[in-house]
Amino acid sequence: MTSILSARVIALVGLALAIVYPLVVPNDYFIYVMALAFIFAIATIGLNLILGYTGQLNLAHAGFMAIGAYTVGLLTVDYGVPFWLALFLSGIVAAAMGFLAGIVSLRLRADYFAIFTLCVGLIIWLMIEKWDWLTHGVVGVIGIPAPSPIGPIRFDTPLANYYLVLAVLVLALFVMDRIVHSLLGRAFMAIRNGEGLAEALGIPLMRTKVTAFVISTAYAGYAGGLYAGFVRFIGPQIASEANAFDMIAFILVGGLGTLSGPVLGAVALTWATQSLQFLQDYRLLVFGPLLIILVMFLPKGIIGTLKARQAREAGAKAAAARGAAKAERSPAHA
């Protein structure tokens, strides 16, 4: 009960800081970078479901984010579809593509699945780059409209877009919390811990893994749709495998298989990358070793390490309480 209360308190404090943040920063640049970090955090939450909770490494995640982004960009620019309808469809289209890829790729296991999804990601990137008549090719989609007003609320400023992204991030975390703490979430974790044991318990492996894959890609699609409406321009580079590896790094730093880990990792590494921009081409030579050192000394990530330490302290207290109770009973028995 105490751990649940403390988790809720930490979540409320984090939300309060995120709400106050744009009011204390000096200019819109800080708001822009933080909003981008939140958008990638939404996509990373989806990747964490298939990687951290189900144990399947999907290297095509950036490709599905690109599918969501291009769904919004092409529908709004080329076909005049309202932004909110296009955003709604972005997650559905990405999930549909994820279903088709999942029923084929999830028949493979471990390294073979990862390699297959890497190929899927490269195919998506090549299709976006070469399919000029549909995706505009290397030119990209320019002039994507901002989100349409909702009553008196307009989204034509960085501040308004920031709060829109924050609201979607909170909703994404809430939905994911309900998923991972449901029976379906326990089935995901059972597959991660051992497919043979999960199958022996009566869990349908293929159906459950495809479900996780579809939900994961839906998160990526909605993050891509938000990205398109926020940046107002998209190109093939959004589907590059570099973005997929960045999201994996976010998970490793924040904490694999934790709810808040992807958010913390996305925010921390995004700002670390921005801080090292003055090094230009050499920033990866500094950023890479720092990431390796962090993963070596905090293999469970920041949130995972804190949870493990909390669990050890709780176990020590429980053991001490049992020892004290046993000591009190011994004289009475004698």
KOLVOKE-518219 format. One record per residue (C-alpha): residue number from 1; z negated, x, y negated. Coordinates in Angstrom, 3 decimals. Example, Ala and Ser with C-alpha at 12.3 -4.5 7.8 and 13.67 -1.06 7.14 Angstrom:
% residues 2
@seq = 1&z = -7.800&x = 12.300&y = 4.500
@seq = 2&z = -7.140&x = 13.670&y = 1.060
//
This chain:
% residues 334
@seq = 1&z = 0.000&x = 0.000&y = 0.000
@seq = 2&z = -0.885&x = 2.821&y = -2.398
@seq = 3&z = 2.407&x = 4.603&y = -1.749
@seq = 4&z = 4.330&x = 1.372&y = -2.402
@seq = 5&z = 2.499&x = 0.860&y = -5.680
@seq = 6&z = 3.055&x = 4.473&y = -6.724
@seq = 7&z = 6.778&x = 4.198&y = -5.896
@seq = 8&z = 7.034&x = 1.064&y = -8.020
@seq = 9&z = 5.172&x = 2.717&y = -10.878
@seq = 10&z = 7.497&x = 5.742&y = -10.741
@seq = 11&z = 10.537&x = 3.441&y = -10.676
@seq = 12&z = 9.282&x = 1.488&y = -13.703
@seq = 13&z = 8.534&x = 4.695&y = -15.597
@seq = 14&z = 12.015&x = 6.018&y = -14.798
@seq = 15&z = 13.595&x = 2.750&y = -15.954
@seq = 16&z = 11.587&x = 2.823&y = -19.182
@seq = 17&z = 12.695&x = 6.401&y = -19.869
@seq = 18&z = 16.321&x = 5.463&y = -19.208
@seq = 19&z = 16.068&x = 2.516&y = -21.623
@seq = 20&z = 14.504&x = 4.620&y = -24.378
@seq = 21&z = 16.751&x = 7.658&y = -23.797
@seq = 22&z = 19.741&x = 6.682&y = -26.018
@seq = 23&z = 17.385&x = 5.848&y = -28.866
@seq = 24&z = 15.984&x = 9.387&y = -29.085
@seq = 25&z = 19.021&x = 11.603&y = -28.408
@seq = 26&z = 20.797&x = 13.118&y = -31.428
@seq = 27&z = 24.374&x = 11.894&y = -30.828
@seq = 28&z = 26.740&x = 9.930&y = -28.573
@seq = 29&z = 27.640&x = 12.979&y = -26.506
@seq = 30&z = 24.269&x = 12.840&y = -24.740
@seq = 31&z = 24.737&x = 9.129&y = -24.105
@seq = 32&z = 28.234&x = 9.746&y = -22.706
@seq = 33&z = 27.094&x = 12.467&y = -20.277
@seq = 34&z = 24.122&x = 10.449&y = -19.035
@seq = 35&z = 26.283&x = 7.366&y = -18.481
@seq = 36&z = 28.725&x = 9.465&y = -16.437
@seq = 37&z = 25.795&x = 10.781&y = -14.403
@seq = 38&z = 24.685&x = 7.195&y = -13.724
@seq = 39&z = 28.204&x = 6.195&y = -12.638
@seq = 40&z = 28.378&x = 9.050&y = -10.150
@seq = 41&z = 24.830&x = 8.188&y = -9.067
@seq = 42&z = 26.050&x = 4.702&y = -8.066
@seq = 43&z = 28.812&x = 6.237&y = -5.942
@seq = 44&z = 26.335&x = 8.755&y = -4.479
@seq = 45&z = 23.929&x = 5.966&y = -3.495
@seq = 46&z = 26.752&x = 4.567&y = -1.377
@seq = 47&z = 27.502&x = 7.971&y = 0.149
@seq = 48&z = 23.808&x = 8.392&y = 0.929
@seq = 49&z = 23.909&x = 5.203&y = 3.015
@seq = 50&z = 26.543&x = 6.572&y = 5.393
@seq = 51&z = 25.298&x = 10.184&y = 5.293
@seq = 52&z = 21.542&x = 10.023&y = 4.773
@seq = 53&z = 20.735&x = 6.796&y = 6.615
@seq = 54&z = 23.504&x = 6.590&y = 9.234
@seq = 55&z = 24.192&x = 10.285&y = 9.760
@seq = 56&z = 27.977&x = 10.244&y = 9.217
@seq = 57&z = 29.536&x = 12.753&y = 6.777
@seq = 58&z = 32.316&x = 11.014&y = 4.824
@seq = 59&z = 34.380&x = 13.558&y = 2.870
@seq = 60&z = 36.773&x = 10.879&y = 1.564
@seq = 61&z = 34.169&x = 9.205&y = -0.628
@seq = 62&z = 35.799&x = 10.379&y = -3.873
@seq = 63&z = 39.071&x = 8.889&y = -2.652
@seq = 64&z = 37.480&x = 5.451&y = -2.328
@seq = 65&z = 35.976&x = 5.853&y = -5.780
@seq = 66&z = 39.510&x = 6.566&y = -7.004
@seq = 67&z = 40.749&x = 3.388&y = -5.296
@seq = 68&z = 38.208&x = 1.372&y = -7.285
@seq = 69&z = 39.132&x = 3.142&y = -10.516
@seq = 70&z = 42.863&x = 2.597&y = -10.018
@seq = 71&z = 42.269&x = -1.045&y = -9.084
@seq = 72&z = 40.711&x = -1.639&y = -12.496
@seq = 73&z = 43.175&x = 0.584&y = -14.354
@seq = 74&z = 46.367&x = -0.825&y = -12.847
@seq = 75&z = 45.305&x = -4.473&y = -12.857
@seq = 76&z = 44.183&x = -4.413&y = -16.487
@seq = 77&z = 46.953&x = -2.211&y = -17.943
@seq = 78&z = 50.004&x = -3.202&y = -15.895
@seq = 79&z = 49.218&x = -6.801&y = -14.965
@seq = 80&z = 46.892&x = -8.017&y = -17.727
@seq = 81&z = 44.071&x = -9.019&y = -15.384
@seq = 82&z = 40.728&x = -9.539&y = -17.204
@seq = 83&z = 38.393&x = -6.579&y = -16.877
@seq = 84&z = 35.546&x = -8.360&y = -15.103
@seq = 85&z = 37.854&x = -9.813&y = -12.457
@seq = 86&z = 39.416&x = -6.388&y = -11.952
@seq = 87&z = 35.954&x = -4.822&y = -11.666
@seq = 88&z = 34.946&x = -7.432&y = -9.083
@seq = 89&z = 38.084&x = -6.663&y = -7.081
@seq = 90&z = 37.573&x = -2.881&y = -7.307
@seq = 91&z = 34.716&x = -2.886&y = -4.801
@seq = 92&z = 36.477&x = -5.389&y = -2.529
@seq = 93&z = 39.704&x = -3.365&y = -2.406
@seq = 94&z = 37.787&x = -0.138&y = -1.746
@seq = 95&z = 35.741&x = -1.862&y = 0.983
@seq = 96&z = 38.912&x = -3.232&y = 2.599
@seq = 97&z = 40.455&x = 0.244&y = 2.642
@seq = 98&z = 37.140&x = 1.561&y = 3.952
@seq = 99&z = 37.222&x = -0.954&y = 6.785
@seq = 100&z = 40.706&x = 0.157&y = 7.832
@seq = 101&z = 39.732&x = 3.829&y = 7.669
@seq = 102&z = 36.391&x = 3.200&y = 9.364
@seq = 103&z = 37.679&x = 1.432&y = 12.453
@seq = 104&z = 39.861&x = 4.484&y = 13.119
@seq = 105&z = 37.693&x = 7.400&y = 11.984
@seq = 106&z = 34.331&x = 6.183&y = 13.310
@seq = 107&z = 35.591&x = 6.475&y = 16.871
@seq = 108&z = 35.198&x = 10.213&y = 16.290
@seq = 109&z = 31.855&x = 11.946&y = 16.110
@seq = 110&z = 30.175&x = 14.704&y = 14.134
@seq = 111&z = 32.560&x = 17.405&y = 12.885
@seq = 112&z = 35.691&x = 15.544&y = 14.006
@seq = 113&z = 34.729&x = 12.543&y = 11.881
@seq = 114&z = 34.118&x = 14.773&y = 8.830
@seq = 115&z = 37.470&x = 16.536&y = 9.249
@seq = 116&z = 39.286&x = 13.215&y = 9.699
@seq = 117&z = 37.744&x = 11.777&y = 6.509
@seq = 118&z = 38.644&x = 14.954&y = 4.632
@seq = 119&z = 42.266&x = 14.297&y = 5.638
@seq = 120&z = 41.932&x = 10.665&y = 4.528
@seq = 121&z = 40.701&x = 11.828&y = 1.132
@seq = 122&z = 43.649&x = 14.208&y = 0.775
@seq = 123&z = 46.077&x = 11.427&y = 1.735
@seq = 124&z = 44.594&x = 9.138&y = -0.936
@seq = 125&z = 44.883&x = 11.905&y = -3.530
@seq = 126&z = 48.521&x = 12.626&y = -2.583
@seq = 127&z = 49.447&x = 8.946&y = -2.660
@seq = 128&z = 47.962&x = 8.577&y = -6.148
@seq = 129&z = 49.791&x = 11.678&y = -7.371
@seq = 130&z = 53.185&x = 11.011&y = -5.781
@seq = 131&z = 53.431&x = 7.191&y = -5.872
@seq = 132&z = 54.702&x = 7.173&y = -9.463
@seq = 133&z = 56.017&x = 3.609&y = -9.620
@seq = 134&z = 52.596&x = 2.208&y = -8.743
@seq = 135&z = 49.955&x = 4.717&y = -9.877
@seq = 136&z = 51.830&x = 6.415&y = -12.781
@seq = 137&z = 51.624&x = 9.709&y = -10.863
@seq = 138&z = 50.255&x = 12.797&y = -12.580
@seq = 139&z = 50.431&x = 11.055&y = -15.968
@seq = 140&z = 47.581&x = 8.773&y = -14.960
@seq = 141&z = 46.656&x = 5.374&y = -16.352
@seq = 142&z = 46.130&x = 5.433&y = -20.112
@seq = 143&z = 44.676&x = 2.777&y = -22.411
@seq = 144&z = 42.377&x = 1.020&y = -19.956
@seq = 145&z = 40.608&x = -1.725&y = -21.946
@seq = 146&z = 36.867&x = -1.699&y = -22.472
@seq = 147&z = 34.807&x = -4.382&y = -20.709
@seq = 148&z = 35.369&x = -7.812&y = -22.232
@seq = 149&z = 32.549&x = -9.283&y = -24.349
@seq = 150&z = 30.017&x = -11.529&y = -22.643
@seq = 151&z = 29.091&x = -14.089&y = -25.275
@seq = 152&z = 27.686&x = -12.169&y = -28.248
@seq = 153&z = 27.350&x = -8.952&y = -26.205
@seq = 154&z = 30.183&x = -6.493&y = -26.849
@seq = 155&z = 30.931&x = -3.271&y = -24.973
@seq = 156&z = 32.990&x = -1.379&y = -27.533
@seq = 157&z = 30.386&x = 1.325&y = -28.248
@seq = 158&z = 29.000&x = 4.156&y = -26.083
@seq = 159&z = 25.503&x = 2.666&y = -26.411
@seq = 160&z = 26.577&x = -0.741&y = -25.078
@seq = 161&z = 28.502&x = 0.869&y = -22.209
@seq = 162&z = 25.484&x = 3.023&y = -21.394
@seq = 163&z = 23.259&x = -0.026&y = -20.958
@seq = 164&z = 25.961&x = -1.745&y = -18.900
@seq = 165&z = 26.116&x = 1.234&y = -16.522
@seq = 166&z = 22.309&x = 1.387&y = -16.395
@seq = 167&z = 22.123&x = -2.300&y = -15.483
@seq = 168&z = 24.640&x = -1.834&y = -12.659
@seq = 169&z = 22.705&x = 1.229&y = -11.440
@seq = 170&z = 19.457&x = -0.768&y = -11.296
@seq = 171&z = 21.247&x = -3.559&y = -9.409
@seq = 172&z = 22.782&x = -1.019&y = -7.005
@seq = 173&z = 19.362&x = 0.498&y = -6.287
@seq = 174&z = 17.805&x = -2.929&y = -5.746
@seq = 175&z = 20.513&x = -4.017&y = -3.305
@seq = 176&z = 20.351&x = -0.711&y = -1.436
@seq = 177&z = 16.558&x = -0.981&y = -1.202
@seq = 178&z = 16.919&x = -4.408&y = 0.405
@seq = 179&z = 19.541&x = -3.079&y = 2.822
@seq = 180&z = 17.677&x = 0.001&y = 4.040
@seq = 181&z = 14.425&x = -1.921&y = 4.519
@seq = 182&z = 16.104&x = -4.683&y = 6.519
@seq = 183&z = 16.806&x = -4.825&y = 10.248
@seq = 184&z = 20.320&x = -3.626&y = 9.498
@seq = 185&z = 18.913&x = -0.596&y = 7.691
@seq = 186&z = 16.699&x = 0.189&y = 10.673
@seq = 187&z = 19.786&x = 0.031&y = 12.873
@seq = 188&z = 21.498&x = 2.557&y = 10.572
@seq = 189&z = 18.550&x = 4.928&y = 10.883
@seq = 190&z = 18.404&x = 4.462&y = 14.654
@seq = 191&z = 22.031&x = 5.616&y = 14.885
@seq = 192&z = 21.217&x = 8.602&y = 12.678
@seq = 193&z = 18.309&x = 9.583&y = 14.948
@seq = 194&z = 20.376&x = 9.303&y = 18.129
@seq = 195&z = 23.429&x = 7.265&y = 19.026
@seq = 196&z = 22.593&x = 7.225&y = 22.724
@seq = 197&z = 19.091&x = 5.882&y = 22.112
@seq = 198&z = 20.386&x = 3.332&y = 19.589
@seq = 199&z = 22.941&x = 2.084&y = 22.098
@seq = 200&z = 20.231&x = 1.856&y = 24.767
@seq = 201&z = 18.223&x = -0.341&y = 22.372
@seq = 202&z = 21.138&x = -2.763&y = 22.173
@seq = 203&z = 22.532&x = -1.737&y = 18.789
@seq = 204&z = 26.349&x = -2.135&y = 18.658
@seq = 205&z = 27.345&x = 1.340&y = 17.510
@seq = 206&z = 30.876&x = 0.736&y = 16.271
@seq = 207&z = 30.135&x = -2.479&y = 14.417
@seq = 208&z = 27.021&x = -1.049&y = 12.761
@seq = 209&z = 28.715&x = 2.187&y = 11.698
@seq = 210&z = 31.711&x = 0.305&y = 10.295
@seq = 211&z = 29.334&x = -1.953&y = 8.360
@seq = 212&z = 27.636&x = 1.082&y = 6.825
@seq = 213&z = 31.008&x = 2.610&y = 6.014
@seq = 214&z = 32.262&x = -0.566&y = 4.321
@seq = 215&z = 29.112&x = -0.952&y = 2.201
@seq = 216&z = 29.305&x = 2.724&y = 1.264
@seq = 217&z = 32.931&x = 2.475&y = 0.149
@seq = 218&z = 32.195&x = -0.723&y = -1.797
@seq = 219&z = 29.624&x = 1.222&y = -3.823
@seq = 220&z = 32.218&x = 3.930&y = -4.432
@seq = 221&z = 34.781&x = 1.337&y = -5.525
@seq = 222&z = 32.477&x = -0.321&y = -8.037
@seq = 223&z = 31.471&x = 3.091&y = -9.412
@seq = 224&z = 35.160&x = 3.915&y = -9.817
@seq = 225&z = 35.787&x = 0.616&y = -11.600
@seq = 226&z = 32.954&x = 1.340&y = -14.033
@seq = 227&z = 34.322&x = 4.850&y = -14.526
@seq = 228&z = 37.738&x = 3.476&y = -15.465
@seq = 229&z = 36.282&x = 1.055&y = -18.000
@seq = 230&z = 33.994&x = 3.700&y = -19.459
@seq = 231&z = 36.361&x = 6.682&y = -19.727
@seq = 232&z = 39.456&x = 4.483&y = -20.443
@seq = 233&z = 41.729&x = 6.976&y = -18.678
@seq = 234&z = 42.087&x = 7.970&y = -15.034
@seq = 235&z = 44.183&x = 10.547&y = -13.201
@seq = 236&z = 44.621&x = 11.817&y = -9.644
@seq = 237&z = 41.818&x = 14.380&y = -10.079
@seq = 238&z = 39.196&x = 11.651&y = -9.599
@seq = 239&z = 40.187&x = 11.568&y = -5.904
@seq = 240&z = 39.823&x = 15.329&y = -5.407
@seq = 241&z = 37.548&x = 16.630&y = -2.669
@seq = 242&z = 35.605&x = 18.532&y = -5.355
@seq = 243&z = 34.079&x = 15.232&y = -6.503
@seq = 244&z = 33.107&x = 14.407&y = -2.912
@seq = 245&z = 31.376&x = 17.775&y = -2.519
@seq = 246&z = 29.635&x = 17.237&y = -5.874
@seq = 247&z = 28.183&x = 13.971&y = -4.594
@seq = 248&z = 27.020&x = 15.676&y = -1.401
@seq = 249&z = 25.291&x = 18.266&y = -3.598
@seq = 250&z = 23.608&x = 15.451&y = -5.540
@seq = 251&z = 22.195&x = 14.098&y = -2.280
@seq = 252&z = 21.039&x = 17.493&y = -1.007
@seq = 253&z = 19.252&x = 18.304&y = -4.263
@seq = 254&z = 17.706&x = 14.875&y = -4.759
@seq = 255&z = 16.816&x = 14.141&y = -1.161
@seq = 256&z = 18.827&x = 13.075&y = 1.883
@seq = 257&z = 17.990&x = 9.580&y = 3.073
@seq = 258&z = 15.969&x = 8.594&y = -0.008
@seq = 259&z = 16.693&x = 5.866&y = -2.532
@seq = 260&z = 15.981&x = 7.737&y = -5.742
@seq = 261&z = 17.208&x = 11.143&y = -4.534
@seq = 262&z = 20.913&x = 10.547&y = -5.341
@seq = 263&z = 20.016&x = 9.403&y = -8.865
@seq = 264&z = 17.792&x = 12.401&y = -9.527
@seq = 265&z = 20.365&x = 14.795&y = -8.059
@seq = 266&z = 23.235&x = 13.275&y = -10.055
@seq = 267&z = 21.325&x = 13.465&y = -13.343
@seq = 268&z = 19.913&x = 16.967&y = -12.740
@seq = 269&z = 23.165&x = 18.576&y = -11.567
@seq = 270&z = 25.312&x = 16.833&y = -14.163
@seq = 271&z = 23.159&x = 18.213&y = -16.956
@seq = 272&z = 22.970&x = 21.613&y = -15.255
@seq = 273&z = 26.766&x = 21.723&y = -15.151
@seq = 274&z = 26.991&x = 20.706&y = -18.798
@seq = 275&z = 24.447&x = 23.371&y = -19.762
@seq = 276&z = 26.528&x = 26.070&y = -18.062
@seq = 277&z = 29.796&x = 25.086&y = -19.720
@seq = 278&z = 29.554&x = 28.031&y = -22.110
@seq = 279&z = 30.179&x = 30.288&y = -19.098
@seq = 280&z = 33.508&x = 28.494&y = -18.556
@seq = 281&z = 35.127&x = 29.856&y = -15.382
@seq = 282&z = 32.032&x = 31.858&y = -14.417
@seq = 283&z = 29.563&x = 28.999&y = -14.438
@seq = 284&z = 30.050&x = 28.354&y = -10.704
@seq = 285&z = 28.946&x = 31.934&y = -9.992
@seq = 286&z = 25.582&x = 31.004&y = -11.507
@seq = 287&z = 25.430&x = 27.377&y = -10.439
@seq = 288&z = 26.343&x = 28.073&y = -6.797
@seq = 289&z = 23.533&x = 30.562&y = -6.017
@seq = 290&z = 21.009&x = 28.357&y = -7.827
@seq = 291&z = 22.031&x = 25.420&y = -5.653
@seq = 292&z = 21.798&x = 27.554&y = -2.502
@seq = 293&z = 18.308&x = 28.768&y = -3.440
@seq = 294&z = 17.163&x = 25.212&y = -4.139
@seq = 295&z = 18.482&x = 23.969&y = -0.788
@seq = 296&z = 16.903&x = 26.940&y = 1.038
@seq = 297&z = 13.431&x = 26.396&y = -0.404
@seq = 298&z = 13.631&x = 22.585&y = -0.645
@seq = 299&z = 15.706&x = 21.622&y = 2.413
@seq = 300&z = 14.633&x = 17.985&y = 2.124
@seq = 301&z = 15.528&x = 17.824&y = -1.544
@seq = 302&z = 13.180&x = 17.175&y = -4.414
@seq = 303&z = 12.253&x = 13.602&y = -3.495
@seq = 304&z = 12.174&x = 14.357&y = 0.239
@seq = 305&z = 9.835&x = 17.309&y = -0.304
@seq = 306&z = 7.493&x = 15.222&y = -2.447
@seq = 307&z = 7.441&x = 12.474&y = 0.181
@seq = 308&z = 6.753&x = 14.983&y = 2.964
@seq = 309&z = 3.872&x = 16.470&y = 0.984
@seq = 310&z = 2.494&x = 12.989&y = 0.319
@seq = 311&z = 2.731&x = 12.171&y = 4.029
@seq = 312&z = 0.885&x = 15.391&y = 4.951
@seq = 313&z = -1.883&x = 14.634&y = 2.472
@seq = 314&z = -2.203&x = 11.077&y = 3.768
@seq = 315&z = -2.350&x = 12.386&y = 7.355
@seq = 316&z = -5.024&x = 14.917&y = 6.431
@seq = 317&z = -7.111&x = 12.215&y = 4.752
@seq = 318&z = -6.737&x = 9.924&y = 7.765
@seq = 319&z = -7.748&x = 12.731&y = 10.131
@seq = 320&z = -10.790&x = 13.548&y = 7.971
@seq = 321&z = -11.793&x = 9.874&y = 7.911
@seq = 322&z = -11.510&x = 9.634&y = 11.704
@seq = 323&z = -13.573&x = 12.816&y = 12.074
@seq = 324&z = -16.282&x = 11.484&y = 9.772
@seq = 325&z = -16.386&x = 8.152&y = 11.632
@seq = 326&z = -16.650&x = 9.967&y = 14.965
@seq = 327&z = -19.494&x = 12.147&y = 13.634
@seq = 328&z = -21.372&x = 9.072&y = 12.483
@seq = 329&z = -21.034&x = 7.391&y = 15.883
@seq = 330&z = -22.149&x = 10.444&y = 17.887
@seq = 331&z = -25.878&x = 10.466&y = 16.876
@seq = 332&z = -26.153&x = 6.699&y = 17.394
@seq = 333&z = -24.662&x = 7.025&y = 20.888
@seq = 334&z = -27.033&x = 9.861&y = 21.721
//
